[in-house]
Amino acid sequence: MSSQRIEFQGSDGQQLAARMDFPDGAPATYALFAHCFTCSKDVLAASRISQALTRHGIAVLRFDFTGLGGSDGEFANTNFSSNLDDLVAAARYLETHHRPPALLIGHSWGGAAVLAASARLGGTRALVTLGAPSDPAHVLASFGASLSELEREGEATVMLAGRRFPMRRQFLEDMAHQRLLAHLRQLRAALLVLHSPEDGTVPISHGEAIFNAAPHPKSFVALPGADHLLTRRDDADYAAGLIGSWSRRYVAGAA
């Protein structure tokens, strides 16, 4: 496996930091990985799964959404819609420099994002979600008392995973327009839903709702014992193995 740091232009012209993980030989296909809310491309789940997928001949692009990790921009100006635009920009980079991503993978918030963005990416043949919410607004449950301040004042600092993030009301306004499950009924790619029954951040009922809303072909695999962030290497490796084996049927020979 080899890894390469890259940058590409995001939806608003800002530079987004990214990494390409390549298999030892010529890639059989290309995948795009979207990380969890307020995470980065280097979170354990993203790095371990991307690197493990290279053993299946899959090249993976993982990147930092605007305002996170090494990417430019201000997080307070982002929302679900801007994340979708960043995903499309990442897919365009792959299309220009390699091949369009046939496989989209999203972890948590990123899972909701790849589902919503798939309609804008014509080359997508397969989608994978890991611990994804069936409604991106589920993330608001982690805002605590800051949510009422954000609604009242229009700005607030939200504590998430031990870090402070500035938020603005536009984030809430954008969220109110998202209809993820309705969009899923029009899905034209194969879907694999991976979710842990022990997920304490996004309950497995969200994975079940995603699975039930999507048309066939679709698969649901539980990740027993795994936490939401897949912090144990065995859990990340298991998920990567499932993704690699399952996706082969759908993305083999993707141009």
RODOBA-114300 format. One record per residue (C-alpha): residue in three letters; x, y, z. Coordinates in steps of 0.5 Angstrom, whole numbers, plus 500, padded with zeros to 3 digits. Layout:
<sites>
AlaXYZ;...
</sites>
This chain:
<sites>
Met500500500;Ser502507499;Ser499514501;Gln499521498;Arg497527501;Ile494532496;Glu489538496;Phe483540492;Gln479546491;Gly472545495;Ser466548494;Asp467555495;Gly474555493;Gln478553499;Gln483548499;Leu481541502;Ala486537505;Ala486530503;Arg490523503;Met490518497;Asp491511500;Phe493506494;Pro494498493;Asp500495491;Gly498494484;Ala493498479;Pro487500483;Ala481495481;Thr476501483;Tyr476508487;Ala472509493;Leu471516497;Phe470516504;Ala467521508;His468522516;Cys464523522;Phe461530524;Thr467534527;Cys472529526;Ser477528520;Lys480524515;Asp485521520;Val480519525;Leu482512527;Ala476509523;Ala477513516;Ser485511516;Arg484504518;Ile478502514;Ser481506508;Gln488502509;Ala485496510;Leu481497503;Thr487497499;Arg488490500;His482489496;Gly485493491;Ile481499492;Ala484506492;Val481511497;Leu480518497;Arg479521504;Phe479528506;Asp477533511;Phe471537510;Thr471545510;Gly473548517;Leu476541520;Gly483538520;Gly487541515;Ser482544510;Asp481551510;Gly475555511;Glu471556517;Phe467551521;Ala461556523;Asn460557516;Thr458550514;Asn452545514;Phe450539511;Ser449542504;Ser456545504;Asn458538506;Leu455535500;Asp458540496;Asp465538498;Leu463531497;Val462533490;Ala468536489;Ala472530492;Ala469526487;Arg470531481;Tyr478531483;Leu478523483;Glu474523476;Thr479528473;His486525476;His484518476;Arg477515475;Pro470517478;Pro469513485;Ala464507484;Leu464506491;Leu462511497;Ile463510504;Gly461514510;His462514517;Ser456517522;Trp454524519;Gly459522513;Gly454516512;Ala448521511;Ala452525507;Val454520502;Leu447518501;Ala444525500;Ala450526495;Ser449520491;Ala444522486;Arg449528484;Leu454523483;Gly453519476;Gly458514477;Thr456511484;Arg455503484;Ala455502491;Leu454505498;Val456504505;Thr454507511;Leu457506518;Gly453508524;Ala450513520;Pro444517522;Ser437516518;Asp436524519;Pro442528520;Ala439532525;His440527530;Val447530531;Leu443536535;Ala442531540;Ser449532542;Phe449540543;Gly446540550;Ala444546553;Ser447550547;Leu442548542;Ser437553545;Glu442558546;Leu444557538;Glu436558537;Arg435564541;Glu442568540;Gly443565533;Glu450563535;Ala453559540;Thr459555542;Val458547542;Met462542546;Leu463536542;Ala468530544;Gly471535548;Arg472540543;Arg469547542;Phe466549536;Pro463555534;Met456554531;Arg451559527;Arg443559526;Gln444557519;Phe446550521;Leu439549524;Glu436552518;Asp439548513;Met438542517;Ala430543517;His430542509;Gln434535509;Arg429529508;Leu434523507;Leu429518508;Ala425520502;His431521498;Leu433514499;Arg427511496;Gln430514489;Leu437510490;Arg440507484;Ala446504487;Ala447498492;Leu447499499;Leu451496505;Val449498512;Leu454497518;His451498525;Ser453496532;Pro447494536;Glu452497542;Asp452504538;Gly451509544;Thr451515539;Val447513534;Pro442507536;Ile442501531;Ser434503529;His437509525;Gly441504521;Glu434500520;Ala431506518;Ile436507512;Phe435500510;Asn428499510;Ala427506506;Ala432504501;Pro430499495;His434493493;Pro440491492;Lys441492500;Ser445489505;Phe445490513;Val450487517;Ala451488525;Leu458490528;Pro457486535;Gly461489540;Ala463495536;Asp463502539;His461508534;Leu468510532;Leu470503531;Thr476505536;Arg478497536;Arg482495530;Asp479489530;Asp472492529;Ala475497523;Asp479491520;Tyr472487520;Ala468492517;Ala473493512;Gly473486510;Leu466486509;Ile466492505;Gly471489500;Ser468483499;Trp461486499;Ser463491494;Arg466487489;Arg460484486;Tyr458491484;Val464495483;Ala468490479;Gly470493472;Ala468500474;Ala471505469;
</sites>
